């Protein structure tokens, strides 16, 4: 059950993250906190843009410092 009436169920998340362990930690934390999530993980900026074009999402999560991408410089 969602924590609030206005949170989509499932919550569709696009996650830009190069470390699978970090991505798993985020997913486990959200599930533990009661969110029903569908997470698509990509590990490059190009993959992130392509995923945005393919499917609607409710939330974007992004690591700011990846080997191929620095979110602060874009």
Backbone as CSV, one residue per row, in Angstrom:
resi,resn,N_x,N_y,N_z,CA_x,CA_y,CA_z,C_x,C_y,C_z
1,UNK,0.842,-1.176,0.000,0.000,0.000,0.000,0.891,1.245,0.000
2,UNK,0.592,2.239,-0.871,1.393,3.459,-0.911,1.290,4.236,0.400
3,UNK,2.298,5.064,0.651,2.302,5.868,1.858,1.325,7.033,1.779
4,UNK,1.010,7.480,0.566,0.070,8.587,0.384,-0.810,8.293,-0.826
5,UNK,-1.999,8.868,-0.835,-2.935,8.610,-1.919,-2.440,9.094,-3.272
6,UNK,-1.580,10.103,-3.304,-1.149,10.671,-4.574,0.140,10.031,-5.116
7,UNK,0.655,9.009,-4.468,1.836,8.293,-4.963,1.360,7.163,-5.865
8,UNK,1.857,7.140,-7.118,1.424,6.075,-8.036,1.770,4.686,-7.501
9,UNK,0.937,3.725,-7.867,1.151,2.350,-7.433,0.998,1.433,-8.642
10,UNK,2.073,0.953,-9.208,3.451,1.052,-8.722,4.092,2.392,-9.102
11,UNK,5.081,2.780,-8.343,5.881,3.966,-8.605,6.957,3.585,-9.615
12,UNK,6.897,4.190,-10.801,7.863,3.868,-11.871,9.060,4.792,-11.759
13,UNK,10.218,4.189,-11.538,11.447,4.947,-11.300,12.457,4.632,-12.392
14,UNK,13.086,5.675,-12.905,14.239,5.515,-13.793,15.457,5.909,-12.979
15,UNK,16.386,4.963,-12.832,17.535,5.142,-11.947,18.825,5.081,-12.759
16,UNK,19.530,6.197,-12.813,20.848,6.260,-13.453,21.888,5.967,-12.384
17,UNK,22.440,4.764,-12.427,23.373,4.304,-11.390,24.295,3.251,-11.978
18,UNK,25.603,3.448,-11.830,26.562,2.492,-12.379,26.924,1.376,-11.411
19,UNK,26.589,1.524,-10.148,26.942,0.523,-9.148,25.706,-0.319,-8.801
20,UNK,25.689,-1.587,-9.207,24.518,-2.432,-8.932,24.201,-2.561,-7.438
21,UNK,25.223,-2.560,-6.599,24.983,-2.662,-5.156,24.246,-1.435,-4.627
22,UNK,24.627,-0.252,-5.116,23.932,0.970,-4.702,22.488,0.950,-5.182
23,UNK,22.271,0.488,-6.405,20.913,0.401,-6.950,20.063,-0.556,-6.120
24,UNK,20.626,-1.691,-5.734,19.899,-2.651,-4.895,19.554,-2.048,-3.543
25,UNK,20.471,-1.279,-2.972,20.224,-0.639,-1.681,19.048,0.336,-1.771
26,UNK,19.009,1.114,-2.838,17.893,2.039,-3.043,16.585,1.268,-3.164
27,UNK,16.581,0.224,-4.001,15.365,-0.570,-4.206,14.893,-1.195,-2.893
28,UNK,15.802,-1.811,-2.168,15.440,-2.464,-0.904,14.902,-1.464,0.115
29,UNK,15.493,-0.279,0.165,15.039,0.751,1.095,13.624,1.205,0.751
30,UNK,13.366,1.425,-0.534,12.029,1.849,-0.948,10.979,0.780,-0.648
31,UNK,11.308,-0.468,-0.936,10.374,-1.559,-0.671,10.138,-1.703,0.838
32,UNK,11.204,-1.621,1.606,11.077,-1.717,3.064,10.187,-0.610,3.624
33,UNK,10.255,0.571,2.985,9.456,1.704,3.444,8.026,1.675,2.895
34,UNK,7.665,0.594,2.199,6.285,0.402,1.801,5.923,0.807,0.385
35,UNK,6.907,1.158,-0.420,6.619,1.550,-1.793,6.578,0.328,-2.703
36,UNK,5.607,0.309,-3.602,5.562,-0.677,-4.662,6.241,-0.019,-5.855
37,UNK,7.425,-0.508,-6.226,8.233,0.168,-7.242,8.516,-0.728,-8.437
38,UNK,8.627,-0.091,-9.589,9.156,-0.698,-10.803,10.344,0.171,-11.192
39,UNK,11.547,-0.367,-11.040,12.750,0.421,-11.274,13.448,-0.066,-12.537
40,UNK,13.736,0.877,-13.413,14.577,0.622,-14.572,15.926,1.278,-14.284
41,UNK,16.982,0.468,-14.259,18.315,1.016,-13.989,19.098,1.070,-15.287
42,UNK,19.735,2.208,-15.508,20.656,2.383,-16.623,21.966,2.901,-16.046
43,UNK,23.066,2.683,-16.795,24.365,3.066,-16.242,25.134,4.058,-17.108
44,UNK,24.428,4.731,-18.017,25.075,5.761,-18.835,24.065,6.858,-19.128
45,UNK,24.579,8.024,-19.463,23.701,9.136,-19.786,22.892,8.828,-21.048
46,UNK,23.523,8.204,-22.035,22.807,7.823,-23.261,21.679,6.846,-22.942
47,UNK,21.940,5.864,-22.095,20.909,4.920,-21.686,19.781,5.609,-20.942
48,UNK,20.126,6.592,-20.154,19.146,7.371,-19.408,18.209,8.099,-20.366
49,UNK,18.778,8.779,-21.365,17.963,9.497,-22.343,17.089,8.549,-23.153
50,UNK,17.645,7.419,-23.565,16.868,6.432,-24.323,15.706,5.881,-23.501
51,UNK,15.952,5.596,-22.232,14.891,5.063,-21.373,13.776,6.095,-21.185
52,UNK,14.137,7.363,-21.098,13.125,8.411,-20.967,12.207,8.465,-22.192
53,UNK,12.764,8.173,-23.357,11.985,8.190,-24.590,11.067,6.970,-24.701
54,UNK,11.451,5.851,-24.086,10.717,4.587,-24.234,9.517,4.460,-23.318
55,UNK,9.575,5.037,-22.132,8.514,4.769,-21.159,8.303,5.970,-20.244
56,UNK,7.067,6.158,-19.806,6.817,7.219,-18.828,7.348,6.791,-17.455
57,UNK,7.816,7.748,-16.691,8.299,7.472,-15.339,7.691,8.484,-14.384
58,UNK,7.645,8.095,-13.127,7.131,8.976,-12.083,8.249,9.687,-11.334
59,UNK,9.436,9.056,-11.322,10.543,9.592,-10.537,11.849,9.281,-11.237
60,UNK,12.744,10.273,-11.256,14.095,10.079,-11.784,15.074,10.135,-10.622
61,UNK,15.923,9.135,-10.542,17.012,9.130,-9.567,18.313,9.060,-10.346
62,UNK,19.274,9.890,-9.974,20.520,9.902,-10.719,21.717,10.046,-9.798
63,UNK,22.674,9.169,-10.002,23.988,9.325,-9.397,24.615,10.542,-10.076
64,UNK,25.206,11.426,-9.319,25.779,12.644,-9.919,27.197,12.455,-10.433
65,UNK,27.828,11.354,-10.122,29.220,11.181,-10.522,29.432,9.779,-11.062
66,UNK,29.340,9.653,-12.382,29.573,8.393,-13.066,30.829,8.509,-13.910
67,UNK,31.457,7.395,-14.249,32.663,7.470,-15.088,32.424,8.196,-16.422
68,UNK,31.225,8.043,-16.999,30.947,8.643,-18.289,30.056,9.880,-18.216
69,UNK,29.718,10.315,-17.004,28.750,11.384,-16.873,28.883,12.070,-15.521
70,UNK,28.865,13.379,-15.527,28.865,14.162,-14.291,27.642,15.053,-14.330
71,UNK,26.637,14.725,-13.557,25.373,15.439,-13.576,25.477,16.923,-13.278
72,UNK,26.524,17.342,-12.617,26.673,18.757,-12.284,27.162,19.569,-13.483
73,UNK,27.773,18.928,-14.462,28.325,19.655,-15.617,27.384,19.676,-16.806
74,UNK,26.299,18.962,-16.769,25.357,18.906,-17.914,24.340,20.002,-17.795
